[in-house]
Amino acid sequence: MASSKQNGQTTASGKSELRSPKPTSENRDESELLTVPDGWKEPAFSKEDNPRGLLEESSFATLFPKYREAYLKECWPLVQKALNEHHINATLDLIEGSMTVCTTKKTFDPYIIIRARDLIKLLARSVSFEQAIRILQDDVACDIIKIGSLVRNKERFVKRRQRLIGPKGSTLKALELLTNCYIMVQGNTVSAIGPFSGLKEVRKVVLDTMKNIHPIYNIKTLMIKRELAKDSELRSQSWERFLPQFKHKNVNKRKEPKKKTVKKEYTPFPPPQPESQIDKELATGEYFLKASQKKRQKMEAIKAKQAEALSKRQEERNKAFIPPKEKPVHLKKPKEASTETKIDVAALKEKVKKAKNKKLGALTAEEVKLKMEADEKKKKKK
Protein backbone atom coordinates (compact mmCIF):
# COMPACT_ATOMS: atom_id res chain seq x y z
CA MET A 1 0.00 0.00 0.00
CA ALA A 2 2.80 2.36 0.99
CA SER A 3 4.75 1.54 -2.15
CA SER A 4 1.68 2.28 -4.31
CA LYS A 5 1.22 5.65 -2.55
CA GLN A 6 4.85 6.50 -3.15
CA ASN A 7 4.53 5.55 -6.83
CA GLY A 8 1.43 7.74 -7.10
CA GLN A 9 3.23 10.68 -5.57
CA THR A 10 6.21 10.25 -7.88
CA THR A 11 3.97 10.08 -10.98
CA ALA A 12 2.04 13.21 -9.87
CA SER A 13 5.28 15.11 -9.27
CA GLY A 14 6.59 13.92 -12.66
CA LYS A 15 3.45 15.22 -14.39
CA SER A 16 3.70 18.59 -12.62
CA GLU A 17 7.36 18.85 -13.68
CA LEU A 18 6.40 18.16 -17.27
CA ARG A 19 3.57 20.74 -17.24
CA SER A 20 5.48 23.58 -15.56
CA PRO A 21 7.90 24.51 -18.36
CA LYS A 22 5.01 25.08 -20.86
CA PRO A 23 4.58 28.85 -21.42
CA THR A 24 1.07 30.15 -20.77
CA SER A 25 -0.78 32.58 -23.08
CA GLU A 26 -0.66 35.24 -20.29
CA ASN A 27 3.16 35.19 -20.18
CA ARG A 28 3.47 35.64 -23.95
CA ASP A 29 3.61 39.09 -25.52
CA GLU A 30 0.40 40.18 -27.31
CA SER A 31 2.30 41.29 -30.43
CA GLU A 32 3.73 37.76 -30.80
CA LEU A 33 0.25 36.25 -30.71
CA LEU A 34 -1.20 38.73 -33.23
CA THR A 35 1.58 38.67 -35.83
CA VAL A 36 2.29 35.77 -38.17
CA PRO A 37 5.97 34.94 -38.74
CA ASP A 38 7.33 35.97 -42.15
CA GLY A 39 7.43 33.14 -44.67
CA TRP A 40 5.17 30.85 -42.61
CA LYS A 41 2.74 28.70 -44.59
CA GLU A 42 0.11 26.27 -43.45
CA PRO A 43 1.10 22.70 -44.33
CA ALA A 44 -0.74 21.26 -47.34
CA PHE A 45 -3.57 18.77 -46.78
CA SER A 46 -2.36 15.35 -47.97
CA LYS A 47 -3.92 11.89 -48.31
CA GLU A 48 -2.21 10.79 -45.08
CA ASP A 49 -4.39 13.29 -43.16
CA ASN A 50 -7.57 11.56 -44.42
CA PRO A 51 -6.67 8.04 -45.69
CA ARG A 52 -10.24 6.66 -45.62
CA GLY A 53 -11.72 9.39 -47.86
CA LEU A 54 -15.26 10.82 -47.67
CA LEU A 55 -18.44 9.02 -46.61
CA GLU A 56 -20.96 10.77 -48.88
CA GLU A 57 -20.87 12.24 -52.37
CA SER A 58 -21.21 16.04 -52.59
CA SER A 59 -22.07 17.97 -55.76
CA PHE A 60 -22.63 21.58 -56.83
CA ALA A 61 -24.09 22.98 -60.04
CA THR A 62 -24.22 26.48 -61.50
CA LEU A 63 -25.76 28.01 -64.62
CA PHE A 64 -23.80 30.06 -67.14
CA PRO A 65 -24.95 32.66 -69.75
CA LYS A 66 -25.25 31.84 -73.43
CA TYR A 67 -22.30 34.04 -74.49
CA ARG A 68 -19.89 31.93 -72.30
CA GLU A 69 -20.78 28.68 -74.07
CA ALA A 70 -18.10 28.90 -76.79
CA TYR A 71 -15.28 29.73 -74.31
CA LEU A 72 -16.28 27.01 -71.82
CA LYS A 73 -16.46 24.46 -74.64
CA GLU A 74 -12.83 25.25 -75.54
CA CYS A 75 -11.34 25.27 -72.03
CA TRP A 76 -13.43 22.43 -70.49
CA PRO A 77 -10.80 19.71 -71.08
CA LEU A 78 -8.31 21.82 -69.11
CA VAL A 79 -10.85 22.27 -66.29
CA GLN A 80 -11.45 18.50 -66.13
CA LYS A 81 -7.72 17.79 -66.12
CA ALA A 82 -7.12 20.25 -63.23
CA LEU A 83 -10.01 18.84 -61.16
CA ASN A 84 -9.08 15.20 -61.83
CA GLU A 85 -5.79 15.80 -60.01
CA HIS A 86 -7.89 16.41 -56.89
CA HIS A 87 -10.25 13.48 -57.74
CA ILE A 88 -13.24 15.72 -58.64
CA ASN A 89 -15.56 14.96 -61.57
CA ALA A 90 -16.74 17.91 -63.71
CA THR A 91 -19.54 17.83 -66.31
CA LEU A 92 -20.64 20.52 -68.79
CA ASP A 93 -24.28 20.45 -69.94
CA LEU A 94 -24.71 22.69 -72.99
CA ILE A 95 -28.43 21.89 -73.36
CA GLU A 96 -29.36 23.12 -69.87
CA GLY A 97 -26.48 25.61 -69.77
CA SER A 98 -25.03 24.35 -66.49
CA MET A 99 -21.74 23.11 -64.98
CA THR A 100 -21.62 20.43 -62.26
CA VAL A 101 -18.80 19.26 -59.96
CA CYS A 102 -19.00 16.24 -57.64
CA THR A 103 -16.68 14.24 -55.38
CA THR A 104 -15.56 10.64 -56.01
CA LYS A 105 -14.50 7.70 -53.82
CA LYS A 106 -10.85 8.72 -54.19
CA THR A 107 -11.44 12.30 -52.94
CA PHE A 108 -9.62 12.83 -49.64
CA ASP A 109 -9.74 16.64 -49.17
CA PRO A 110 -13.20 17.62 -47.85
CA TYR A 111 -12.79 21.34 -48.74
CA ILE A 112 -11.74 20.80 -52.38
CA ILE A 113 -15.40 20.51 -53.47
CA ILE A 114 -16.00 24.07 -52.19
CA ARG A 115 -13.02 25.30 -54.20
CA ALA A 116 -14.32 23.44 -57.28
CA ARG A 117 -17.72 25.13 -56.78
CA ASP A 118 -15.99 28.54 -56.68
CA LEU A 119 -14.07 27.62 -59.85
CA ILE A 120 -17.23 27.00 -61.91
CA LYS A 121 -18.85 30.14 -60.44
CA LEU A 122 -15.89 32.26 -61.57
CA LEU A 123 -15.93 30.69 -65.04
CA ALA A 124 -19.64 31.55 -65.31
CA ARG A 125 -18.86 35.19 -64.35
CA SER A 126 -16.48 35.71 -67.36
CA VAL A 127 -13.23 35.07 -65.45
CA SER A 128 -10.57 33.47 -67.64
CA PHE A 129 -9.47 29.87 -66.96
CA GLU A 130 -5.86 30.97 -66.20
CA GLN A 131 -7.07 33.16 -63.31
CA ALA A 132 -9.95 30.96 -62.12
CA ILE A 133 -7.71 27.87 -61.69
CA ARG A 134 -5.77 29.74 -58.97
CA ILE A 135 -8.74 29.18 -56.60
CA LEU A 136 -7.61 25.54 -56.14
CA GLN A 137 -4.54 26.80 -54.22
CA ASP A 138 -4.74 26.87 -50.42
CA ASP A 139 -3.69 30.51 -49.91
CA VAL A 140 -6.09 31.91 -52.55
CA ALA A 141 -9.77 32.73 -52.05
CA CYS A 142 -12.48 34.39 -54.15
CA ASP A 143 -15.36 36.81 -53.61
CA ILE A 144 -18.26 37.50 -56.00
CA ILE A 145 -19.80 40.87 -55.06
CA LYS A 146 -23.35 41.54 -56.31
CA ILE A 147 -23.74 45.23 -57.19
CA GLY A 148 -26.92 45.13 -59.31
CA SER A 149 -29.34 45.85 -56.45
CA LEU A 150 -27.25 48.59 -54.76
CA VAL A 151 -28.32 51.39 -57.15
CA ARG A 152 -31.89 51.70 -58.44
CA ASN A 153 -31.33 54.13 -61.31
CA LYS A 154 -29.83 52.32 -64.35
CA GLU A 155 -27.88 55.34 -65.68
CA ARG A 156 -26.42 56.08 -62.24
CA PHE A 157 -25.46 52.41 -61.83
CA VAL A 158 -23.58 52.39 -65.18
CA LYS A 159 -21.72 55.63 -64.27
CA ARG A 160 -20.61 54.30 -60.87
CA ARG A 161 -19.55 50.96 -62.34
CA GLN A 162 -17.48 52.82 -64.95
CA ARG A 163 -15.98 54.95 -62.16
CA LEU A 164 -14.78 51.70 -60.53
CA ILE A 165 -13.07 50.62 -63.77
CA GLY A 166 -11.62 54.09 -64.46
CA PRO A 167 -10.26 55.55 -67.72
CA LYS A 168 -8.74 52.66 -69.73
CA GLY A 169 -9.02 50.44 -66.61
CA SER A 170 -6.47 52.50 -64.63
CA THR A 171 -8.47 52.56 -61.35
CA LEU A 172 -9.03 48.80 -61.47
CA LYS A 173 -5.34 48.19 -62.21
CA ALA A 174 -4.26 50.36 -59.24
CA LEU A 175 -6.67 48.44 -56.99
CA GLU A 176 -5.26 45.11 -58.22
CA LEU A 177 -1.69 46.19 -57.47
CA LEU A 178 -2.53 47.43 -53.96
CA THR A 179 -4.64 44.40 -52.93
CA ASN A 180 -2.72 41.66 -54.84
CA CYS A 181 -6.06 40.49 -56.25
CA TYR A 182 -7.40 39.86 -59.74
CA ILE A 183 -10.65 41.85 -60.23
CA MET A 184 -13.19 41.28 -63.00
CA VAL A 185 -16.20 43.60 -63.45
CA GLN A 186 -18.91 41.89 -65.49
CA GLY A 187 -22.59 42.89 -65.65
CA ASN A 188 -24.10 43.07 -62.17
CA THR A 189 -21.20 41.37 -60.35
CA VAL A 190 -17.56 42.02 -59.43
CA SER A 191 -15.39 38.90 -59.14
CA ALA A 192 -12.16 39.05 -57.12
CA ILE A 193 -9.47 36.37 -56.65
CA GLY A 194 -6.59 36.73 -54.18
CA PRO A 195 -5.59 36.59 -50.50
CA PHE A 196 -8.21 37.07 -47.77
CA SER A 197 -6.87 40.47 -46.63
CA GLY A 198 -6.98 41.79 -50.20
CA LEU A 199 -10.54 40.53 -50.80
CA LYS A 200 -11.71 42.39 -47.71
CA GLU A 201 -10.32 45.68 -49.08
CA VAL A 202 -11.74 45.03 -52.57
CA ARG A 203 -15.25 44.48 -51.17
CA LYS A 204 -15.03 47.72 -49.16
CA VAL A 205 -13.90 49.76 -52.20
CA VAL A 206 -16.58 48.28 -54.48
CA LEU A 207 -19.43 48.88 -52.02
CA ASP A 208 -18.21 52.44 -51.27
CA THR A 209 -18.05 53.22 -55.01
CA MET A 210 -21.65 52.08 -55.41
CA LYS A 211 -22.54 54.39 -52.46
CA ASN A 212 -21.13 57.36 -54.44
CA ILE A 213 -17.71 57.47 -52.69
CA HIS A 214 -14.97 57.84 -55.30
CA PRO A 215 -12.46 54.92 -55.31
CA ILE A 216 -9.49 57.35 -55.33
CA TYR A 217 -10.06 58.06 -51.61
CA ASN A 218 -9.83 54.36 -50.73
CA ILE A 219 -6.82 53.92 -53.03
CA LYS A 220 -5.00 56.72 -51.15
CA THR A 221 -5.63 55.05 -47.79
CA LEU A 222 -4.47 51.68 -49.17
CA MET A 223 -1.22 53.26 -50.39
CA ILE A 224 -0.58 54.75 -46.94
CA LYS A 225 -1.37 51.39 -45.25
CA ARG A 226 1.04 49.63 -47.60
CA GLU A 227 3.88 51.96 -46.56
CA LEU A 228 3.01 51.66 -42.85
CA ALA A 229 3.00 47.84 -43.03
CA LYS A 230 6.68 47.91 -44.03
CA ASP A 231 7.62 49.46 -40.68
CA SER A 232 7.92 46.69 -38.04
CA GLU A 233 7.48 49.14 -35.11
CA LEU A 234 4.11 50.44 -36.37
CA ARG A 235 2.61 46.99 -36.92
CA SER A 236 1.16 46.75 -33.42
CA GLN A 237 0.09 50.44 -33.24
CA SER A 238 -3.07 52.22 -34.41
CA TRP A 239 -2.80 53.82 -37.87
CA GLU A 240 -5.73 56.23 -37.51
CA ARG A 241 -3.46 59.26 -37.04
CA PHE A 242 -1.72 58.58 -40.39
CA LEU A 243 -4.85 57.86 -42.46
CA PRO A 244 -6.56 60.83 -44.22
CA GLN A 245 -9.97 62.03 -43.00
CA PHE A 246 -12.14 62.91 -46.02
CA LYS A 247 -15.19 65.13 -45.51
CA HIS A 248 -18.37 65.01 -47.57
CA LYS A 249 -18.58 68.24 -49.58
CA ASN A 250 -22.06 67.97 -51.08
CA VAL A 251 -24.17 67.21 -48.03
CA ASN A 252 -27.83 67.60 -48.95
CA LYS A 253 -29.67 69.60 -46.34
CA ARG A 254 -33.03 68.28 -45.25
CA LYS A 255 -35.84 70.17 -46.94
CA GLU A 256 -37.98 72.01 -44.44
CA PRO A 257 -41.77 71.82 -44.87
CA LYS A 258 -43.68 74.93 -45.94
CA LYS A 259 -46.21 74.62 -43.14
CA LYS A 260 -44.49 74.19 -39.82
CA THR A 261 -46.60 72.71 -37.06
CA VAL A 262 -45.77 74.26 -33.70
CA LYS A 263 -45.96 71.69 -30.94
CA LYS A 264 -47.82 72.70 -27.84
CA GLU A 265 -46.15 72.59 -24.46
CA TYR A 266 -46.47 69.25 -22.76
CA THR A 267 -48.84 69.18 -19.79
CA PRO A 268 -49.52 66.09 -17.68
CA PHE A 269 -53.19 67.10 -17.25
CA PRO A 270 -55.73 66.00 -19.89
CA PRO A 271 -57.72 68.65 -21.85
CA PRO A 272 -61.09 69.76 -20.39
CA GLN A 273 -64.03 67.57 -21.36
CA PRO A 274 -66.26 69.22 -24.01
CA GLU A 275 -69.84 70.07 -23.02
CA SER A 276 -72.53 67.69 -24.15
CA GLN A 277 -75.79 68.79 -25.84
CA ILE A 278 -77.73 68.30 -22.58
CA ASP A 279 -75.25 70.53 -20.70
CA LYS A 280 -75.71 73.28 -23.29
CA GLU A 281 -79.53 73.00 -23.09
CA LEU A 282 -79.41 73.16 -19.28
CA ALA A 283 -77.25 76.32 -19.42
CA THR A 284 -79.68 78.11 -21.81
CA GLY A 285 -82.83 76.70 -20.16
CA GLU A 286 -84.06 74.87 -23.31
CA TYR A 287 -83.97 71.55 -21.50
CA PHE A 288 -87.02 72.46 -19.41
CA LEU A 289 -89.15 73.63 -22.39
CA LYS A 290 -91.96 71.55 -23.86
CA ALA A 291 -91.72 69.93 -27.29
CA SER A 292 -94.13 72.45 -28.84
CA GLN A 293 -92.12 75.37 -27.41
CA LYS A 294 -88.86 73.93 -28.77
CA LYS A 295 -90.49 73.51 -32.19
CA ARG A 296 -91.70 77.12 -32.15
CA GLN A 297 -88.22 78.36 -31.27
CA LYS A 298 -86.69 76.39 -34.12
CA MET A 299 -89.21 77.79 -36.61
CA GLU A 300 -88.55 81.34 -35.40
CA ALA A 301 -84.78 80.83 -35.84
CA ILE A 302 -85.32 79.48 -39.38
CA LYS A 303 -87.58 82.43 -40.31
CA ALA A 304 -85.03 84.93 -38.95
CA LYS A 305 -82.30 83.31 -41.09
CA GLN A 306 -84.54 83.37 -44.17
CA ALA A 307 -85.38 87.07 -43.64
CA GLU A 308 -81.66 87.90 -43.29
CA ALA A 309 -80.78 86.00 -46.46
CA LEU A 310 -83.66 87.72 -48.35
CA SER A 311 -82.52 91.20 -47.32
CA LYS A 312 -78.92 90.41 -48.44
CA ARG A 313 -80.18 89.14 -51.80
CA GLN A 314 -82.29 92.29 -52.28
CA GLU A 315 -79.29 94.50 -51.55
CA GLU A 316 -77.25 92.65 -54.20
CA ARG A 317 -80.05 93.18 -56.76
CA ASN A 318 -80.41 96.91 -55.94
CA LYS A 319 -76.69 97.48 -56.53
CA ALA A 320 -77.27 97.15 -60.29
CA PHE A 321 -79.69 100.15 -60.25
CA ILE A 322 -77.39 102.55 -58.37
CA PRO A 323 -75.90 105.01 -60.90
CA PRO A 324 -72.10 105.37 -60.89
CA LYS A 325 -70.50 108.63 -59.78
CA GLU A 326 -69.62 110.84 -62.73
CA LYS A 327 -66.40 112.83 -62.82
CA PRO A 328 -66.75 116.68 -63.06
CA VAL A 329 -66.15 117.96 -66.62
CA HIS A 330 -63.83 121.04 -66.80
CA LEU A 331 -63.98 123.48 -69.77
CA LYS A 332 -60.90 122.95 -71.80
CA LYS A 333 -59.26 125.94 -73.55
CA PRO A 334 -58.12 125.38 -77.16
CA LYS A 335 -54.38 124.95 -77.26
CA GLU A 336 -52.44 127.59 -79.17
CA ALA A 337 -50.28 126.34 -82.00
CA SER A 338 -46.65 126.29 -80.96
CA THR A 339 -44.10 128.35 -82.86
CA GLU A 340 -42.01 125.28 -83.52
CA THR A 341 -44.78 123.45 -85.38
CA LYS A 342 -45.75 126.43 -87.62
CA ILE A 343 -45.23 125.72 -91.36
CA ASP A 344 -43.36 128.25 -93.57
CA VAL A 345 -45.56 128.35 -96.69
CA ALA A 346 -43.30 130.69 -98.73
CA ALA A 347 -40.22 128.49 -98.32
CA LEU A 348 -42.25 125.43 -99.26
CA LYS A 349 -43.45 127.08 -102.51
CA GLU A 350 -39.88 127.95 -103.54
CA LYS A 351 -38.82 124.35 -102.91
CA VAL A 352 -41.59 123.04 -105.16
CA LYS A 353 -40.65 125.52 -107.99
CA LYS A 354 -37.00 124.40 -107.86
CA ALA A 355 -38.06 120.76 -108.07
CA LYS A 356 -40.17 121.48 -111.16
CA ASN A 357 -37.33 123.33 -112.92
CA LYS A 358 -34.84 120.57 -112.18
CA LYS A 359 -34.46 118.18 -115.12
CA LEU A 360 -33.94 114.48 -114.74
CA GLY A 361 -31.07 112.62 -116.49
CA ALA A 362 -27.51 113.70 -117.42
CA LEU A 363 -26.45 117.38 -117.53
CA THR A 364 -25.95 119.14 -120.86
CA ALA A 365 -22.50 120.35 -122.06
CA GLU A 366 -23.30 124.00 -121.20
CA GLU A 367 -24.48 123.10 -117.70
CA VAL A 368 -21.31 121.07 -117.12
CA LYS A 369 -19.09 124.04 -118.16
CA LEU A 370 -20.99 126.42 -115.83
CA LYS A 371 -20.64 123.96 -112.95
CA MET A 372 -16.89 123.57 -113.57
CA GLU A 373 -16.41 127.39 -113.57
CA ALA A 374 -18.37 127.72 -110.32
CA ASP A 375 -16.21 125.04 -108.66
CA GLU A 376 -12.97 126.77 -109.77
CA LYS A 377 -14.13 130.11 -108.34
CA LYS A 378 -14.88 128.45 -105.00
CA LYS A 379 -11.42 126.88 -104.90
CA LYS A 380 -9.72 130.26 -105.63
CA LYS A 381 -11.67 131.95 -102.86
CA LYS A 382 -10.48 129.31 -100.44
Solvent accessible surface area in square Angstrom, and as a share of the most:
residue,aa,sasa,rsa
1,M,185,0.83
2,A,68,0.53
3,S,72,0.46
4,S,63,0.41
5,K,134,0.57
6,Q,114,0.51
7,N,92,0.47
8,G,37,0.36
9,Q,127,0.57
10,T,85,0.49
11,T,82,0.48
12,A,62,0.48
13,S,54,0.35
14,G,27,0.26
15,K,117,0.50
16,S,61,0.39
17,E,122,0.55
18,L,136,0.67
19,R,167,0.61
20,S,85,0.55
21,P,100,0.63
22,K,146,0.62
23,P,86,0.54
24,T,73,0.42
25,S,78,0.50
26,E,160,0.72
27,N,120,0.61
28,R,117,0.43
29,D,82,0.42
30,E,128,0.57
31,S,39,0.25
32,E,119,0.53
33,L,93,0.46
34,L,141,0.70
35,T,61,0.35
36,V,99,0.57
37,P,94,0.59
38,D,124,0.64
39,G,83,0.80
40,W,152,0.53
41,K,159,0.67
42,E,134,0.60
43,P,113,0.71
44,A,79,0.61
45,F,87,0.36
46,S,48,0.31
47,K,111,0.47
48,E,153,0.69
49,D,88,0.46
50,N,32,0.17
51,P,97,0.61
52,R,231,0.84
53,G,19,0.18
54,L,55,0.27
55,L,183,0.91
56,E,140,0.63
57,E,129,0.58
58,S,46,0.30
59,S,65,0.42
60,F,66,0.28
61,A,72,0.56
62,T,27,0.16
63,L,130,0.64
64,F,17,0.07
65,P,38,0.24
66,K,164,0.70
67,Y,131,0.50
68,R,24,0.09
69,E,40,0.18
70,A,70,0.54
71,Y,73,0.28
72,L,0,0.00
73,K,124,0.53
74,E,135,0.60
75,C,8,0.05
76,W,17,0.06
77,P,83,0.52
78,L,94,0.47
79,V,0,0.00
80,Q,68,0.30
81,K,137,0.58
82,A,17,0.13
83,L,0,0.00
84,N,83,0.42
85,E,126,0.56
86,H,61,0.27
87,H,57,0.26
88,I,0,0.00
89,N,70,0.36
90,A,7,0.05
91,T,83,0.48
92,L,40,0.20
93,D,53,0.28
94,L,61,0.30
95,I,171,0.87
96,E,128,0.57
97,G,14,0.13
98,S,11,0.07
99,M,0,0.00
100,T,44,0.26
101,V,0,0.00
102,C,27,0.16
103,T,4,0.02
104,T,42,0.25
105,K,195,0.83
106,K,134,0.57
107,T,0,0.00
108,F,37,0.15
109,D,30,0.15
110,P,73,0.46
111,Y,119,0.45
112,I,4,0.02
113,I,10,0.05
114,I,42,0.21
115,R,27,0.10
116,A,0,0.00
117,R,68,0.25
118,D,22,0.12
119,L,0,0.00
120,I,1,0.00
121,K,82,0.35
122,L,0,0.00
123,L,0,0.00
124,A,5,0.04
125,R,56,0.21
126,S,16,0.11
127,V,0,0.00
128,S,38,0.24
129,F,24,0.10
130,E,118,0.53
131,Q,51,0.23
132,A,0,0.00
133,I,45,0.23
134,R,67,0.24
135,I,1,0.01
136,L,20,0.10
137,Q,90,0.40
138,D,92,0.48
139,D,90,0.47
140,V,11,0.06
141,A,11,0.09
142,C,30,0.18
143,D,29,0.15
144,I,42,0.21
145,I,2,0.01
146,K,156,0.66
147,I,0,0.00
148,G,29,0.28
149,S,106,0.68
150,L,79,0.39
151,V,13,0.08
152,R,244,0.89
153,N,69,0.36
154,K,140,0.59
155,E,128,0.57
156,R,124,0.45
157,F,8,0.03
158,V,63,0.36
159,K,140,0.60
160,R,32,0.12
161,R,59,0.21
162,Q,98,0.43
163,R,76,0.28
164,L,0,0.00
165,I,45,0.23
166,G,6,0.06
167,P,107,0.67
168,K,213,0.90
169,G,22,0.21
170,S,55,0.36
171,T,19,0.11
172,L,24,0.12
173,K,119,0.50
174,A,33,0.26
175,L,0,0.00
176,E,34,0.15
177,L,106,0.53
178,L,30,0.15
179,T,7,0.04
180,N,105,0.54
181,C,7,0.04
182,Y,50,0.19
183,I,5,0.02
184,M,51,0.23
185,V,21,0.12
186,Q,50,0.22
187,G,32,0.31
188,N,81,0.42
189,T,16,0.09
190,V,0,0.00
191,S,2,0.01
192,A,0,0.00
193,I,0,0.00
194,G,0,0.00
195,P,46,0.29
196,F,140,0.58
197,S,83,0.53
198,G,4,0.04
199,L,12,0.06
200,K,155,0.66
201,E,43,0.19
202,V,0,0.00
203,R,92,0.34
204,K,107,0.45
205,V,1,0.01
206,V,0,0.00
207,L,47,0.23
208,D,24,0.12
209,T,0,0.00
210,M,3,0.01
211,K,135,0.57
212,N,77,0.40
213,I,56,0.28
214,H,75,0.33
215,P,0,0.00
216,I,79,0.40
217,Y,87,0.33
218,N,15,0.08
219,I,10,0.05
220,K,96,0.41
221,T,26,0.15
222,L,16,0.08
223,M,105,0.47
224,I,55,0.28
225,K,64,0.27
226,R,121,0.44
227,E,105,0.47
228,L,17,0.08
229,A,44,0.34
230,K,143,0.61
231,D,58,0.30
232,S,83,0.54
233,E,131,0.59
234,L,28,0.14
235,R,116,0.42
236,S,81,0.52
237,Q,88,0.39
238,S,74,0.48
239,W,59,0.21
240,E,128,0.57
241,R,170,0.62
242,F,78,0.33
243,L,39,0.20
244,P,46,0.29
245,Q,150,0.67
246,F,86,0.36
247,K,184,0.78
248,H,136,0.61
249,K,194,0.82
250,N,125,0.64
251,V,105,0.60
252,N,143,0.73
253,K,187,0.79
254,R,201,0.73
255,K,186,0.79
256,E,125,0.56
257,P,79,0.50
258,K,207,0.88
259,K,178,0.76
260,K,137,0.58
261,T,127,0.74
262,V,138,0.79
263,K,185,0.79
264,K,191,0.81
265,E,160,0.72
266,Y,192,0.73
267,T,84,0.49
268,P,101,0.64
269,F,158,0.66
270,P,113,0.71
271,P,117,0.74
272,P,127,0.80
273,Q,167,0.74
274,P,116,0.73
275,E,114,0.51
276,S,58,0.38
277,Q,120,0.53
278,I,98,0.50
279,D,68,0.35
280,K,105,0.45
281,E,39,0.17
282,L,79,0.39
283,A,87,0.68
284,T,100,0.58
285,G,29,0.28
286,E,67,0.30
287,Y,106,0.40
288,F,152,0.64
289,L,55,0.28
290,K,145,0.61
291,A,86,0.67
292,S,69,0.44
293,Q,66,0.29
294,K,69,0.29
295,K,141,0.60
296,R,141,0.51
297,Q,87,0.39
298,K,140,0.59
299,M,95,0.43
300,E,104,0.47
301,A,56,0.43
302,I,86,0.44
303,K,128,0.54
304,A,63,0.49
305,K,145,0.61
306,Q,116,0.52
307,A,60,0.46
308,E,102,0.46
309,A,45,0.35
310,L,108,0.54
311,S,55,0.36
312,K,124,0.53
313,R,124,0.45
314,Q,87,0.38
315,E,109,0.49
316,E,110,0.49
317,R,148,0.54
318,N,70,0.36
319,K,126,0.53
320,A,90,0.70
321,F,169,0.71
322,I,117,0.60
323,P,107,0.67
324,P,118,0.74
325,K,201,0.85
326,E,162,0.73
327,K,180,0.76
328,P,107,0.67
329,V,145,0.83
330,H,141,0.63
331,L,181,0.90
332,K,191,0.81
333,K,179,0.76
334,P,125,0.79
335,K,196,0.83
336,E,164,0.74
337,A,79,0.61
338,S,57,0.36
339,T,111,0.65
340,E,163,0.73
341,T,100,0.58
342,K,135,0.57
343,I,139,0.70
344,D,97,0.50
345,V,91,0.52
346,A,67,0.52
347,A,51,0.40
348,L,99,0.49
349,K,125,0.53
350,E,109,0.49
351,K,145,0.61
352,V,78,0.45
353,K,136,0.58
354,K,148,0.63
355,A,69,0.54
356,K,164,0.69
357,N,119,0.61
358,K,159,0.67
359,K,172,0.73
360,L,179,0.89
361,G,72,0.70
362,A,107,0.83
363,L,101,0.50
364,T,83,0.48
365,A,77,0.59
366,E,131,0.59
367,E,72,0.32
368,V,67,0.39
369,K,137,0.58
370,L,118,0.59
371,K,118,0.50
372,M,115,0.52
373,E,93,0.42
374,A,47,0.36
375,D,62,0.32
376,E,94,0.42
377,K,132,0.56
378,K,126,0.53
379,K,151,0.64
380,K,169,0.71
381,K,176,0.74
382,K,206,0.87
